[in-house]
Amino acid sequence: MTATGLPHALRALRWSLAAALGIPAIQLVAQIALHPSGGVHRTVLLGAIGTLEALGAVLFSFHAQRRLGGWLLLSSLAVAVLFHAFTGEAPPWSFLVYATAIAVVMSATAPRTKGSAHAR
């Protein structure tokens, strides 16, 4: 891939991650709001995870806020892993792919410092 093609690929990856994680998160929050079930603690926790993930996805889709959004998405995935473990379910393997892709976008678009090799 050419140097000019990489930013386009990273942008496409950032947007596809935002959609793949954000849309189901918004659907989860809406479903919980319309049909709460499973007890108050479960409902509140799932609502919080979904809200954190949706907010992270929205911020991740904007170039200027991609790092903050990425951290929120990674945090929501970590909390979701804990939720799955607490309920006795194995978290989806896709979480690893999502976390890795988020880290790639965040590190590839990290601000460059004056002394770094990339800034030269």
C-alpha positions in Angstrom: 0.0 0.0 0.0 1.3 3.5 -0.8 1.9 6.1 1.9 -1.0 8.1 0.6 -3.3 5.0 0.7 -2.6 4.3 4.4 -4.5 7.3 5.8 -7.6 6.3 3.7 -7.4 2.7 5.0 -7.1 3.9 8.6 -10.0 6.3 8.1 -12.1 3.4 6.7 -11.0 1.2 9.6 -11.9 3.9 12.1 -15.3 4.5 10.6 -16.1 0.8 10.3 -15.1 0.2 13.9 -17.2 3.1 15.1 -20.2 1.7 13.2 -19.6 -2.0 14.1 -19.4 -1.1 17.8 -21.6 2.0 18.0 -24.7 0.8 16.3 -25.2 -2.3 18.5 -24.4 -0.2 21.6 -27.1 2.3 20.7 -29.5 -0.6 20.0 -28.7 -2.1 23.4 -29.3 1.1 25.2 -32.6 1.6 23.3 -33.7 -2.0 24.1 -32.9 -1.5 27.8 -34.8 1.8 27.9 -37.8 0.3 26.2 -37.8 -3.2 27.8 -35.8 -3.3 31.0 -35.3 -6.9 32.3 -33.1 -9.0 34.4 -33.0 -6.9 37.5 -32.0 -3.3 38.3 -28.2 -4.0 38.7 -28.0 -5.8 35.4 -30.0 -3.2 33.6 -28.0 -0.3 34.9 -24.7 -2.0 34.2 -25.6 -3.0 30.6 -27.0 0.5 30.1 -23.7 2.0 31.3 -21.6 -0.3 29.1 -23.8 0.5 26.1 -23.7 4.3 26.8 -19.9 4.2 27.2 -19.4 2.2 24.0 -21.8 4.4 22.0 -20.1 7.6 23.2 -16.7 6.1 22.5 -17.8 5.1 19.0 -19.2 8.6 18.2 -16.0 10.3 19.4 -13.8 7.7 17.6 -15.4 8.6 14.3 -14.2 12.2 14.5 -10.5 12.6 13.7 -9.8 15.2 16.4 -11.4 13.0 19.1 -10.3 9.5 17.9 -7.9 8.9 20.8 -10.4 9.8 23.5 -13.0 7.7 21.7 -10.6 4.8 21.4 -9.9 4.8 25.1 -13.6 4.8 25.8 -14.2 1.9 23.4 -11.3 0.0 25.0 -12.7 0.7 28.4 -16.2 -0.5 27.4 -14.7 -3.7 26.0 -12.8 -4.3 29.2 -16.0 -3.8 31.3 -17.9 -6.0 28.9 -15.3 -8.8 29.4 -15.8 -8.5 33.2 -19.5 -8.5 32.8 -19.4 -11.7 30.7 -17.0 -13.3 33.2 -19.3 -12.3 36.1 -22.3 -13.9 34.4 -20.4 -17.1 33.6 -20.3 -16.5 29.8 -17.1 -16.4 27.8 -16.7 -13.0 26.1 -16.8 -13.1 22.3 -13.4 -13.6 20.6 -14.3 -10.7 18.3 -13.4 -8.4 21.3 -9.7 -9.2 20.7 -10.0 -8.1 17.0 -11.9 -4.9 18.0 -9.3 -4.0 20.7 -6.4 -4.7 18.3 -7.9 -2.7 15.5 -8.7 0.2 17.9 -5.1 0.2 19.1 -3.8 0.2 15.5 -5.9 3.3 14.7 -4.9 5.0 17.9 -1.2 4.3 17.5 -1.1 5.0 13.8 -2.6 8.4 14.3 -0.8 9.3 17.6 0.6 12.8 17.8 4.3 12.9 16.9 6.8 14.4 19.2 9.8 16.4 18.0 12.4 13.8 19.0 10.6 10.7 17.6 11.9 8.9 14.6 8.6 9.4 12.8 8.8 13.2 13.0 12.0 13.3 10.9 
